Each structure stands twice: as structure tokens, then as C-alpha cells.
Amino acid sequence: MPIPDSILAKEYSLVMERAYAFEPIDGDLKKWRGFVPAISDEGDIPLEIEIFLPDNFPNVPPVVEVVTPITHPNLTHDKILEMRMLARWRDSYHLFQVMVEIIRLFSKVPVRRIKETPKEVDHQIQLNPLIAQQEQLEVILKQKRKELDEIKAKQSKQITTKTLEKEKQKHIEEEILNVENQLFAIEQQFEDYEVSSIEFAKKFYSLKKRLYLLEEQS
């Protein structure tokens, strides 16, 4: 069953707000490409990453492929990236969280670039995708700022009770998303032994209570 347009639109909006390193491939919201920095013995190097959303997303996780030729402990022979988040996927997770986790992974675990057979390398060709990526992101950001300005202009003309209710619901949904994101972060920190079990329990149940209250209001 194809992914509903409403889910794709929401994931697109969240990515544009929180994960600027990625964009849809040829406008297809089920296929994404981005360039993320990775630590290596050569210093930081850019990795080209592609993410594909299966038809039954978000019930199943996205598929992450590393296009840049590298070796890495989390990379299979088919260039598919394996991460704990994807292995323990929940339908409450979002695409932007996958992107953030990819960036986090390559900032902590070094990669090794696979050297190609000797041939002259055109560095400008290598830079072209990055330049194009930056230009496209600037266009998207400009469009988003324009859309935000238009929304603010419309809101300043007339605020009705119905509009206020919609804004209240939107705020609650954003709060729910933020709490879910905090829950995801504290779970990752606990699994990485960055917080104690006592601290994890306090934060986890506090966030769970907050999430329950917000869901009651929605």
C-alpha cells in the first residue's frame, strides 16, 4: 500500500525544519539524498547518502544506502547502513531522526575511504554535487521563508476562533513531537551509557507523563 500523501508531506516538513543536509531526489518524497561529514584518517570527508522509504513506512524503517565508496563497521557489502535505531524501529519515529542519527554515527565512528584504481580525478566534478546541493538548499530555504512570511501576513489580517483552535492543536502536535524526540534521545543516551539508570528513569517517566497529558489535550 503506497505511503499516504499526508505522511509524506509531514515528513518533508519536518526534514526541512530539522535536517537541512538532505533533499528529495527528483522531487520524489520517498527518495532522499544528502551529504554528511564523516571522520576518517584523512580528516572530515563528505559522504553521499541515499534514503528510501518503503511503501509500508512508517510501520517499517527506511533503507539507508551509502553511495560514497567507504568501509565502516555498520556498512554491509550491499552498501546498506545498519543502525540500532533502524533495527529497533518504531512507527512513532520520523525520517529526520534517521538523518540526525546518521550524522551522529559518522561523527563518532571513523570511516575509511576506498581508493579507486589510478586515474585522473577531476576535483571539480567531485565538488559539483556539493555546490548543487548548497544552491538547492538555499532555494528551498528562501521558499520556506517566503511561505512563512505569507502565513504570518495572513494571520495578521484576521484571527478567528477557528484559527486559534487550529493553532492550539498545531502547538500541541509540535509539543508531542518534541517530547517524542526527547524520549528517543534519552533512550539513545541510556543505551550508549551516557546517563545512569536512575537519571534515565526520572527523565523517561517525566517525559511519558508529559506525553500522556498532551495526547489527552489533542
LINRACOR-V145773 format. One record per pair of residues at least 6 apart in sequence whose C-alpha atoms are under 7 Angstrom apart, sorted by sequence separation. I is the first residue (numbers start at 1). GAP is how many residues later the second one is. D is the distance in whole Angstrom. If there is no record, write none. Layout:
i=(I:I)
gap=(GAP:GAP)
d=(D:D)
This chain:
i=(25:38:39:75:189:190:24:25:37:38:74:75:24:25:37:38:54:74:23:24:37:38:53:74:22:23:36:37:52:53:190:22:23:35:36:51:52:22:35:36:51:52:21:35:51:66:21:34:35:50:51:65:66:186:21:34:50:65:66:33:34:49:50:64:65:12:33:49:64:32:33:48:49:32:48:31:32:48:8:31:47:183:30:31:30:183:61:61:179:60:59:179:58:176:176:72:71:72:70:71:70:71:172:70:71:69:70:69:172:169:3:2:3:1:2:3:1:36:39:38:39:38:40:39:40:38:39:40:38:19:18:19:15:19:14:11:11)
gap=(6:6:6:6:6:6:7:7:7:7:7:7:8:8:8:8:8:8:9:9:9:9:9:9:10:10:10:10:10:10:10:11:11:11:11:11:11:12:12:12:12:12:13:13:13:13:14:14:14:14:14:14:14:14:15:15:15:15:15:16:16:16:16:16:16:17:17:17:17:18:18:18:18:19:19:20:20:20:21:21:21:21:22:22:23:24:25:28:28:29:32:32:33:35:38:39:40:40:41:41:42:42:42:43:43:44:44:45:46:49:52:53:53:54:54:54:55:67:67:68:68:69:70:71:71:72:72:72:73:77:78:80:81:81:82:83:84)
d=(5:5:7:5:6:7:6:5:6:5:6:6:4:6:6:6:6:5:5:6:5:7:5:7:6:6:5:6:6:7:6:5:6:6:5:7:5:4:5:7:6:7:5:5:5:6:6:6:6:6:6:6:6:7:7:5:5:5:7:6:7:6:6:6:6:7:4:5:5:5:6:6:6:5:5:6:7:5:6:5:6:6:6:7:5:7:6:6:6:7:5:6:5:6:6:5:6:7:6:5:5:7:6:4:7:6:5:5:7:6:5:5:6:6:7:6:6:6:6:5:6:6:5:5:5:7:6:6:7:6:7:7:5:7:6:7:6)
